[in-house]
Amino acid sequence: MTLTSFEIGKLKIVGHVREELDRAGIAAQSIRCVSGGIETLPGIARLTIIVNGTPETLDLRAHEVEDCESIVVGETWYKIAALIGRLAR
């Protein structure tokens, strides 16, 4: 089974988030990047990070996720950095 650019991008984002949380010394109970279902709109992936029992979410558009197929860069990188910055407070 071949993964799409969107699915690979979601995996890259989760890996990137885990690395950045480790660098910041933040222990997360859960990191998820999901799409589809009843809680997300079509073409949206929801990144959810749970720290100290509190979830923080970030919705990313499909093209933002697909752009991260090789490496997390650009506007998506900045959005994730801002989310992690909120967790650090």
C-alpha positions as CSV (number, residue, x, y, z in Angstrom):
1,M,0.0,0.0,0.0
2,T,1.4,3.3,-1.0
3,L,1.0,6.4,1.2
4,T,-0.2,9.7,-0.4
5,S,1.7,13.0,0.0
6,F,-0.9,14.0,2.5
7,E,-0.4,10.9,4.7
8,I,3.4,11.2,4.6
9,G,3.1,14.8,5.5
10,K,1.0,14.0,8.5
11,L,3.7,11.5,9.7
12,K,6.5,14.0,9.1
13,I,4.6,16.7,11.1
14,V,4.1,14.3,14.1
15,G,7.8,13.4,14.0
16,H,8.8,17.1,13.8
17,V,6.5,18.0,16.7
18,R,8.0,15.2,18.9
19,E,11.5,16.4,18.1
20,E,10.6,20.0,18.9
21,L,8.8,19.1,22.2
22,D,11.9,17.1,23.2
23,R,14.1,20.1,22.5
24,A,11.9,22.3,24.5
25,G,11.8,19.8,27.4
26,I,8.0,19.4,27.1
27,A,6.6,15.9,27.9
28,A,3.5,15.2,25.8
29,Q,1.0,12.5,26.7
30,S,-0.2,12.4,23.0
31,I,0.6,13.8,19.6
32,R,-1.9,13.1,16.8
33,C,-2.5,14.4,13.3
34,V,-5.8,13.2,12.0
35,S,-8.1,14.0,9.1
36,G,-11.5,12.8,8.0
37,G,-14.3,11.7,10.3
38,I,-16.9,14.0,11.8
39,E,-14.6,16.4,13.7
40,T,-12.5,17.7,10.8
41,L,-13.6,19.4,7.6
42,P,-12.6,17.8,4.3
43,G,-9.1,18.9,3.3
44,I,-8.1,19.6,6.9
45,A,-5.7,17.8,9.2
46,R,-6.0,18.5,12.9
47,L,-2.8,18.4,14.9
48,T,-3.6,17.7,18.6
49,I,-0.9,17.7,21.3
50,I,-1.9,16.8,24.9
51,V,0.4,18.2,27.6
52,N,-0.5,17.9,31.3
53,G,-3.9,16.6,30.3
54,T,-4.7,19.7,28.3
55,P,-5.2,19.4,24.5
56,E,-4.0,22.1,22.1
57,T,-5.0,21.9,18.5
58,L,-4.0,23.3,15.2
59,D,-5.9,22.9,11.9
60,L,-3.8,22.6,8.8
61,R,-5.0,22.7,5.2
62,A,-4.2,19.8,2.9
63,H,-1.7,21.8,0.9
64,E,0.2,22.7,4.1
65,V,0.4,19.1,5.1
66,E,1.4,17.9,1.6
67,D,4.2,20.5,1.5
68,C,5.7,18.7,4.5
69,E,6.1,15.4,2.6
70,S,9.9,15.7,2.8
71,I,10.5,18.1,5.6
72,V,8.4,20.5,7.8
73,V,9.0,24.0,6.3
74,G,7.6,27.4,5.7
75,E,4.3,28.6,7.1
76,T,3.5,25.2,8.6
77,W,6.8,25.2,10.5
78,Y,5.9,28.6,12.0
79,K,2.4,27.6,12.9
80,I,3.7,24.5,14.7
81,A,6.4,26.6,16.5
82,A,3.8,29.0,17.7
83,L,1.7,26.1,19.0
84,I,4.7,24.7,20.9
85,G,5.4,28.1,22.2
86,R,2.0,28.2,23.8
87,L,2.6,24.9,25.4
88,A,5.9,26.0,26.9
89,R,4.1,28.7,29.0
